[in-house]
């Protein structure tokens, strides 16, 4: 199983998720969300694989999201425009992201992440 953990190291939720992965013996490659921001193509693929609404990929509580006034703008944007916007700044992307062969997890909810123990 090849997995990538995409995080912002100063984020306490990311720190909790990383600790959970380590405690459960789940191997992963680490990727810094700001230094190596996901591309629009990656985001499109992950969104399609996840089955989640695209809005779940936005860090709606983040300062960048709020300063750009995206709460009122996203509904008028196409999916392609949203992917392109997410790819401009890692701080716009909900974190952590955990990407595996069969799994795309957005944000850290331990009950959802339990599926990794079975892969």
PAZAPA-4460 file (N, C-alpha, C; in steps of 0.05 Angstrom, whole numbers, plus 32768, in hexadecimal, padded with zeros to 4 digits):
% residues 119
    n_x    n_y    n_z   ca_x   ca_y   ca_z    c_x    c_y    c_z   seq   type   mol
   8011   7FE9   8000   8000   8000   8000   8012   8019   8000     1      X     A
   800E   802A   7FEC   801E   8042   7FEA   800C   805A   7FF2     2      X     A
   8013   8067   8007   8002   807D   8012   8012   8097   8015     3      X     A
   8004   80AD   8012   8010   80C7   8015   7FFF   80D6   802A     4      X     A
   800D   80E2   803D   8000   80F2   8052   8008   810F   804C     5      X     A
   7FF4   811F   8045   7FF9   813B   803D   7FF0   814C   8054     6      X     A
   8003   815B   805F   7FFE   816A   8078   800B   8185   8078     7      X     A
   8003   8195   808C   8010   81AE   8093   801B   81A8   80AF     8      X     A
   8035   81A5   80B3   8040   819B   80CC   8039   81AB   80E5     9      X     A
   8032   81C5   80E2   802B   81D5   80FA   800D   81D1   8102    10      X     A
   7FFE   81C3   80F1   7FE1   81BF   80F6   7FDE   81A9   810B    11      X     A
   7FD0   81AF   8121   7FCD   819B   8136   7FBC   8183   812D    12      X     A
   7FA9   8187   811B   7F99   8171   8111   7FAB   815E   8100    13      X     A
   7FBD   816A   80F1   7FD0   815A   80E1   7FE3   814A   80F4    14      X     A
   7FEB   8157   810A   7FFC   814A   811D   7FEE   8132   812A    15      X     A
   7FD5   8136   8131   7FC5   8120   813C   7FC2   8109   8128    16      X     A
   7FBD   8110   810F   7FB9   80FB   80FA   7FD3   80EC   80F6    17      X     A
   7FE9   80FA   80F5   8003   80ED   80F1   8009   80DA   8108    18      X     A
   8004   80E3   8121   8008   80D2   8138   7FF6   80B9   8136    19      X     A
   7FDD   80BC   812E   7FCB   80A6   812B   7FD5   8092   8116    20      X     A
   7FDF   809B   8100   7FEB   808A   80EB   8002   807A   80F6    21      X     A
   8014   8088   8105   802C   807B   8110   8024   8066   8125    22      X     A
   8011   806D   8136   8008   805B   814B   7FFB   8042   813F    23      X     A
   7FEE   8045   8128   7FE1   802E   811B   7FF2   8020   8107    24      X     A
   800C   8028   8105   801E   801A   80F4   8018   801C   80D6    25      X     A
   800C   8033   80CE   8005   8037   80B2   801B   8047   80A4    26      X     A
   8029   803B   8091   803F   8048   8084   8036   805E   8071    27      X     A
   8045   8073   806E   803E   8089   805C   8056   8099   8055    28      X     A
   8054   80A7   803E   8067   80BB   8036   805C   80D6   803F    29      X     A
   806D   80E7   8049   8064   8101   8053   8067   8117   803E    30      X     A
   8053   8128   803B   8054   813E   8028   804A   8158   8035    31      X     A
   805A   816D   8033   8053   8187   803E   8040   8195   802B    32      X     A
   8028   819C   8035   8013   81A7   8023   8019   81C2   8018    33      X     A
   802B   81D2   8025   8032   81EC   801B   804A   81EB   8009    34      X     A
   805E   81DB   8011   8076   81D9   8001   8072   81C9   7FE7    35      X     A
   805F   81B6   7FE8   8059   81A5   7FD1   803B   81A3   7FCE    36      X     A
   802F   81BA   7FC7   8012   81BC   7FC5   8007   81A9   7FB0    37      X     A
   7FF0   819C   7FB6   7FE4   818B   7FA1   7FDD   819A   7F88    38      X     A
   7FE1   818D   7F71   7FDA   8199   7F57   7FBC   8197   7F52    39      X     A
   7FB2   81A6   7F3F   7F96   81A5   7F38   7F8F   8188   7F2E    40      X     A
   7FA2   817C   7F20   7F9D   8160   7F16   7F9B   814D   7F2D    41      X     A
   7FAD   814F   7F41   7FAB   813D   7F58   7F91   8141   7F67    42      X     A
   7F8A   815B   7F6B   7F72   8161   7F7A   7F59   8156   7F6B    43      X     A
   7F58   8158   7F51   7F42   814D   7F41   7F40   812F   7F45    44      X     A
   7F57   8122   7F43   7F57   8104   7F46   7F4E   80FC   7F62    45      X     A
   7F59   8109   7F76   7F51   8102   7F92   7F34   8108   7F98    46      X     A
   7F2A   811E   7F8E   7F0E   8125   7F91   7EFC   8110   7F85    47      X     A
   7F03   8108   7F6D   7EF2   80F4   7F5F   7EF3   80D9   7F6D    48      X     A
   7F0B   80D2   7F77   7F0E   80B8   7F85   7F00   80B8   7FA0    49      X     A
   7F00   80D0   7FAD   7EF5   80D1   7FC8   7ED7   80CF   7FCA    50      X     A
   7EC9   80D8   7FB5   7EAC   80D9   7FB6   7EA1   80EF   7FC8    51      X     A
   7EB2   8100   7FD2   7EAA   8116   7FE3   7EA3   812F   7FD3    52      X     A
   7E93   8141   7FDE   7E8F   815B   7FD1   7EA9   816A   7FCF    53      X     A
   7EAD   8179   7FB9   7EC7   8187   7FB6   7ECB   819B   7FCC    54      X     A
   7EB6   81A6   7FD8   7EBA   81BA   7FED   7EC9   81AE   8005    55      X     A
   7EC7   8193   8009   7ED6   8186   801F   7EF4   8189   801C    56      X     A
   7EFD   818F   8004   7F1A   8192   7FFF   7F24   81AE   8006    57      X     A
   7F12   81C0   800C   7F19   81DB   8014   7F1C   81DD   8032    58      X     A
   7F30   81EC   803B   7F34   81F1   8057   7F23   8209   805E    59      X     A
   7F09   8204   8063   7EF6   8219   8066   7EFA   822A   8080    60      X     A
   7F09   821F   8092   7F0F   822F   80AB   7F29   823E   80A9    61      X     A
   7F37   823C   8093   7F51   8249   8090   7F4F   8266   8089    62      X     A
   7F65   8274   8090   7F66   8291   808B   7F66   8298   806D    63      X     A
   7F73   8288   805C   7F74   828E   8040   7F58   828B   8034    64      X     A
   7F4A   8276   803B   7F2E   8272   8032   7F1D   828A   8039    65      X     A
   7F1F   8292   8052   7F0E   82A8   805B   7F16   82C3   804F    66      X     A
   7F30   82C8   804C   7F3A   82E1   8041   7F32   82E4   8023    67      X     A
   7F2F   82CE   8015   7F27   82CF   7FF9   7F08   82CF   7FF6    68      X     A
   7EFA   82CD   800C   7EDD   82CE   800B   7ED1   82B6   7FFC    69      X     A
   7EDD   829F   7FFE   7ED5   8288   7FEE   7EBA   827C   7FF6    70      X     A
   7EB1   8282   800E   7E97   8277   8016   7E81   827F   8002    71      X     A
   7E82   8297   7FF8   7E6E   82A1   7FE6   7E75   829D   7FC8    72      X     A
   7E8E   8296   7FC3   7E97   8294   7FA7   7E98   8277   7F9C    73      X     A
   7E9B   8263   7FAD   7E9E   8248   7FA3   7E87   823E   7F92    74      X     A
   7E6F   8245   7F9A   7E57   823C   7F8C   7E56   8245   7F6F    75      X     A
   7E63   825C   7F69   7E63   8266   7F4E   7E7B   825C   7F3E    76      X     A
   7E8D   824E   7F4A   7EA5   8244   7F3C   7EA0   8228   7F32    77      X     A
   7EAC   8222   7F1B   7EAB   8207   7F10   7EBE   81F5   7F20    78      X     A
   7EBB   81DB   7F1D   7ECE   81C9   7F2B   7EEB   81CE   7F22    79      X     A
   7EEE   81D3   7F08   7F0A   81D8   7EFE   7F16   81F1   7F0A    80      X     A
   7F05   8205   7F0D   7F0F   821E   7F1A   7F16   8219   7F37    81      X     A
   7F06   8208   7F45   7F0C   8202   7F61   7F25   81F1   7F63    82      X     A
   7F2A   81DE   7F52   7F43   81CE   7F52   7F5B   81E1   7F4E    83      X     A
   7F58   81F3   7F3B   7F6E   8206   7F35   7F74   8218   7F4D    84      X     A
   7F5F   8221   7F5A   7F62   8232   7F72   7F6F   8223   7F88    85      X     A
   7F66   820B   7F8E   7F72   81FA   7FA3   7F90   81F6   7F9E    86      X     A
   7F98   81F3   7F85   7FB3   81EE   7F7D   7FC5   8206   7F81    87      X     A
   7FBA   821E   7F85   7FCA   8236   7F88   7FD6   8239   7FA4    88      X     A
   7FCA   822D   7FB8   7FD2   8232   7FD3   7FCB   821A   7FE5    89      X     A
   7FDF   820D   7FF0   7FDA   81F6   8001   7FC9   81FC   8019    90      X     A
   7FC9   8215   8022   7FBA   821D   8039   7F9C   821D   8033    91      X     A
   7F94   821C   801A   7F78   821A   8013   7F6D   81FE   8015    92      X     A
   7F7F   81EA   8015   7F78   81CE   8014   7F73   81C3   8030    93      X     A
   7F5D   81B5   8034   7F57   81A8   804D   7F6D   8194   8053    94      X     A
   7F75   8193   806C   7F8B   8181   8073   7F84   8173   808D    95      X     A
   7F90   815D   8092   7FA2   814E   8080   7F93   8140   806A    96      X     A
   7FA2   8138   8056   7F98   8126   8041   7FA7   810C   8043    97      X     A
   7F9A   80F6   8040   7FA7   80DC   8041   7F9F   80CE   8027    98      X     A
   7FB2   80C9   8016   7FAD   80BD   7FFC   7FBA   80A2   7FFA    99      X     A
   7FAA   808D   7FF6   7FB4   8072   7FF2   7FA9   8067   7FD8   100      X     A
   7FB1   804F   7FD2   7FA8   8042   7FB9   7F8A   8043   7FB6   101      X     A
   7F7B   803C   7FCB   7F5E   803A   7FC9   7F50   8050   7FD9   102      X     A
   7F5E   8060   7FE8   7F52   8072   7FFB   7F5B   808F   7FF8   103      X     A
   7F48   80A1   7FFB   7F4E   80BE   7FFD   7F3F   80C8   8015   104      X     A
   7F4F   80D1   8029   7F43   80DC   8042   7F49   80FA   8044   105      X     A
   7F35   810A   804A   7F38   8127   804C   7F31   812F   8068   106      X     A
   7F44   813D   8076   7F3F   8144   8092   7F44   812B   80A3   107      X     A
   7F47   812F   80BD   7F4C   8118   80CE   7F34   8113   80E0   108      X     A
   7F27   80FC   80DA   7F11   80F2   80EA   7F19   80D5   80F0   109      X     A
   7F22   80CF   8109   7F2C   80B4   810F   7F19   809E   8106   110      X     A
   7EFF   80A1   810A   7EEC   808C   8102   7EEE   8086   80E4   111      X     A
   7EF2   809B   80D4   7EF4   8097   80B7   7F0F   808A   80B0   112      X     A
   7F24   8091   80BF   7F3F   8088   80B9   7F42   806A   80C2   113      X     A
   7F30   8060   80D2   7F32   8044   80DA   7F32   8031   80C2   114      X     A
   7F27   8039   80AB   7F28   8028   8094   7F44   8021   808B   115      X     A
   7F58   8032   8093   7F74   802D   808B   7F7F   8015   8099   116      X     A
   7F74   800E   80B0   7F7E   7FF6   80BF   7F77   7FDD   80B0   117      X     A
   7F63   7FDE   809E   7F5B   7FC6   808F   7F67   7FC3   8074   118      X     A
   7F75   7FD8   806B   7F81   7FD8   8050   7F9B   7FC7   804F   119      X     A
***
